[in-house]
C-alpha cells in the first residue's frame, strides 16, 4: 500500500480523505487488491464508498 493517485485525478485535490481499507484505519493510502488500486471514502451523507481500478471477479 502506498500513496499513489487513482485514475481520474486525486481525491485529495477535491478535499476527500481516502483510506486503504473499509474500516478507515490507513488515511491517505490506497490498496492493491486483485492487481489494481482501490480506496474507500465517505460520501457527503456518511456512507462508505469504494473505488477500484479492477473488479473483484476472478477467472
C-alpha positions, 0 to 999 in steps of 0.5 A: 500500500502506498500513496499513489493517485487513482485514475481520474485525478486525486481525491485529495485535490477535491478535499476527500480523505481516502483510506486503504481499507473499509474500516478507515484505519490507513488515511491517505493510502490506497490498496492493491487488491486483485492487481489494481488500486482501490480506496474507500471514502465517505460520501457527503451523507456518511456512507462508505464508498469504494473505488477500484481500478479492477473488479473483484471477479476472478477467472 
